[in-house]
Amino acid sequence: YEHALDGIWRAFGQFDMSHKGGMWNGLRIDSRTFQAPYTLSDLRVGIDHPGGFVRLEAFVTNLWNTRGVVFYNSSGYDYFPGISTPEIVTPPRTFGLRLHYAWGKQR
């Protein structure tokens, strides 16, 4: 969503959500692992100039700090017991700021 603040700046906000259903990590019944479903959400807000040369935004990814298993590596490749885990998980909640400035030609 966007909203004009004055004749020069506009504010924007975005919330998005994605869901991954549960699934088995392989076809072999004797060695597969079930990967539970999970939902991820992101949020960002900011201001920008209609000319497109400057934008400032704050964001949060993985808003609820969901720990979802993207892949479970049961094959043993790239898995070292005691050193690594067979689960490849979603990145943790991340906060950040972005400043975009376009030099020269404007949109």
Summary of the structure (lengths in Angstrom):
residues: 107
radius of gyration: 20.5
end to end distance: 19.6
largest distance: 64.8
contacts: 240
relative contact order: 0.22
helix: 0%
strand: 49%
